[in-house]
Amino acid sequence: MPKAEAVRAIQEWRDLVSGPRGTLAESRQHAEDFFAKYSAPPELKVEHAEVGGIPGDWLTMPGADAKRVVLYIHGGAFVLGSPRGYRSMCARLAKATRARIFAVDYRLAPEFPFPAAIQDAAGAYRGIVKQGVAPSSIVIAGDSAGGNLTVATLLSLRESEVPLPAAGVCISPWVDLECAGETMKTKANVDPLCEHDSMLLEAGLYLNGHTARDPLASPIHADLHGLPPLLIQVGTEETLLDDSTRLAKRAEEAGVPVTLEIFEGMPHVWHVFADYLPEAQQAIEKIGEFVIGKTARASTTAG
């Protein structure tokens, strides 16, 4: 079970999300203020850059393999969040994966609706490859809406016949924008972070009238054949639990190697609370093992 500090942090985040909703600008600022409390370690090197014309942050920890890159797509229901807010979590991911991380600052809805975020993530991936990083040494990862965008970006790259990365990592992915999973109901009392009606509202801002059943909008409807190996992590206390289990089933049906890890008692994107929560660091370490395992051969060969 979460430590007392983690329980308080999770409750604060829940209160923020489920409390009175101001303007979108206020919601964005509240999210930034919340994540700002989780400071990145001083040894984290942060470099602002444009890769493939897409802005973002290069995040590097000591001991990183320069040939290994994780393209990270942050969460935030497609309408909020930023690379800055994810520096603490991404620093831990960078250390665990021994990779450089490019946290992409993709365009947010509703100002830039579907498929702008996918275009930005795919553009950043192409830019990383153009910098000389082998696709076999790149992993695309993301949480929540970023988990959706991880799969959607892989699908977009596949359809464009771009060489795909070594793997994809989906943390608590939101891959059904119709919010039709059974756990949207059965877990509603334990997961106010991802509440059905508010998520449909946010999905509407992203879709801007586009159908939620488009495979690029809701990858749960996609034919996933040809995608690289996937790691999916989700907690048992998430309304999005069924999104993960259904995504894993779709991947298996398409012949995609998939690893589904379900963490008992964990809330949505519990990785954020690694300062307090041992299970969060354990999940991050598992991501590190997965990423290194899928890219080790490429990095060794390149070196």
N, C-alpha and C positions, 0 to 999 in steps of 0.2 A: 504494500500500500504506500501511497505517497507520504513523504515526510511532512511535518507540520508546515515548514516553509513553503513547500510545493503546494500544499492544500490551500494556503492563503493566497499564493500567487494565482493558482487556477481560479479560485473564487473571485479574485479581483478582476481577472480577465472576463469571467462569466458575467460579473456585475456590469462591466463596461459594455459588453456586447448586448446584454439583455436589458440594460437600462434605457432611459429616455434617449431617443435618437434625434440628434440635431441635424445640421446640414451635413452633406457629404464631406465638405472641407473640414468640419469639426470632427467627424468620425475618423478621417484620415489623420488628423493631428492627435486625437486620443490614442490611436494605434501606435503612432510614432513615439508618443510620450511613454506608453506602456513598455514598448520594447527597448527604449533608451535606458531603462533601468538595468538591463542585462548587458553590461559593458564587455567589449571585446578585450582580450588579453593584450598587454602592451607590445608583445612580440609579433602581433599580427601586422603584416605589411599591407596597406591599402593603397591602391593606385586607381584613380579614376581614368577611364579610357572609353574610346569608341572602338568596337570590334565589328567589322562588317557594317559600319555606319550606325551601329546600335550602342547606346550608352550603357555603362555598367561599371562595376568595381572588380578589379583583380584583387583577390584576397589570397595571401600567401603566408604560410607558417614555416618556421625553420624546419629543414629536412625535406621540403617538398621536392618531388621529382618534376623537373621542369617540363618533361615530355608528357606528363599525365595531367589532364584537365577535367574538372567537373563543371559543366554549365548548369548553374543553379537558377531555378525559376521560383521566386517566392510566392507564397500564398497571399490571401486577402480578398477572396470572393470576387476576383477580377476587378475590383473597384478601389482597393487600398493596398497599403504595404509598399515597402521599398527595400533595396539592398542594404541601406543603412540600418534599418530595423533588424535585419537578419545577420548582422556581423558577428554577434556572439555565437549563435548557433552554427553559422558557416565556418567560424574559426575552429570549432570542434570538429566539424566535418572535414575541414582541410587537414587537420592534424591526423584524424583517423584514416583518411584516404591517402595521405601523403601526396596530395595533388594541389595544383593551383586551382582556385575556384574563380570562375567568372560569374558574378551575380548580375544577371541581366536586368536592367532598369526598363522593363517593357512598358508600353503605353497602356494606360488604365481606361476602363469604361467608367462612365458612359461617354466621356469625351472621345474615346477611341474604341468603339465596340468591335465585336467579332468581325473579322479574324485578325485584328491588328496585333494582339499579343502573340499569336502564333507566328505571324510574319516576322515579328521582332526576334523571337527566340530562334527561329530558323535562320534568320539573317545573322545573328550572333554566332550560331554554329558554323555557318559557312565561313564567317570571318576568322574563326579559330582555326579552321582547316587551312585557310589561305595563309595563315601565319606559320604554317609548316607543321602543325600538330597532326599526327596521323589519326584518322577516325577511330582506329582500333585502340587509341589511347585516350579517348574521350568518353565520358558518361554524362548523360543528361539526367538531372534530378530535380524534384520539386515537391512542394507540400500543398495539400488542399487544392485550391484552384490551380496552383503550380503543378500539382500532380496530374490534373487534367491536361494542362498545357504541355507537360512532359510527353504524354502519349500522343497528343494532337501534333506536336512538333515532329515526333518520330513518323507519324503517318504522313504529314506534309512532306517531309524529306524523302520518304519512300516513294510517294507519288511523283516527286520531281526527279526521281532516279539519282538522288545524291547518295554517296556512300554513307551508310549509317554508322553511328557510334557503337562502341563495344557493348553498351548496356544502358538500361534506364532504371531509375529508382523513383518510386512513387510513395510518398509519405502521406498517409490519410487522404488519398486522392478523392476528389469530387468529380466523378466522371459521368454522372447522370444528372443533367440539368433540369430534368423533369422531376427530380427528387422522388422517384417512385419506389425506392428500395423499402423493404418491409421494416428495416431497423430505423427508418425515419420516424416510424410510429412507436415501435417497441422500445427505443432508446431515448425517446423524447424527454422523459423525466430525469435522465442522468446526463444529458448533453444539451444544455441551453446555448452552447457555442454555435451549433449548427442546427438552427430551428427552421422547420419546414417552410413557413410562410415568408420569413425574412430571406431565406435562401432563394425562393422563387422570385422574390423582388430583385435580388442582386443578379440572378440569372437573366432576368428581363432587361436589366440595364446593360449587361454584356451582349445579349443576343440582339437587342434593338430591332425586334420584329422577326428575326431569323428563327427558323424552326430549331427547337432543342434536340430534335432527333437527327440532325446532321451529324455524321460520325466525327467530324472535326470539332463540333461543339460538345457532343456527349460521346466520348470514345467507347462507352459501353455498347454502342450500336455499331462499332467499326469491325471490319474484317482485319484482324491483327496479323495476318500471315506475313512472314518475312521480317518482322520486327526483331531486334536483338533481345537477349535475355532481360527479364524484368525482375526486380525485387520490389515487393509491395509490403509495406508495414502499416498496421492499423491497430487501434486499441479496441477492447471489448465494450468500452463505454461510449462509443461513437454512433451517432445516427448514420454516419457514412460507412459503417461496418459492411453493409451489404454492397456498397459500391466497390469495395476492395475484393470481396469474395466473388462477386459477379465478374469483375475485371479479370481476376485470376482464372476463372472458368473459361472466359472468352479466349484468353491467351492460350490455355491448354488446348482448347478446341482447334485453335489455329496453328498448333505445333510450335508455339513460342515457349522456350524454357522459362518457367516462372517460379519464383520462390515467394510464398505468402507467409508472412510472419504476423501472428495475432498476439498482442501483448495483453495479458489479463489485467483488468482494472485500470487501463490507461485511457486518458481522454484524448481529444483531438489534438494532433501535433504536439504530443507531450515532450518531444525532443527539445522544445524551447526551454523547458524547465530543468535542463541538465545541471544547473548550478545546485539544485536541491534534490533532484529525483534520480536515484541510481538507475532505474529502468530507462530513463532518457539517454544516459550515457551508454548503457548497454546496447540500446537500439542504434545509436550513432556508431558504436564500435562494429556492430554487425554490418552496417552500411560500408564501413571502411574495409572490412574483410571482403565483402562482395565486390567493391570497386577495384581493389588491388588484385583480387583473383581474376577478374575479367580483363584487366589491362596489364597485368604483370608481364605477360609474354611480349606484348607490344613494346613496353618500356624497356625491357631487357634487350630485345632485339635492336631497338633504336639506340641504346647506349653502347 
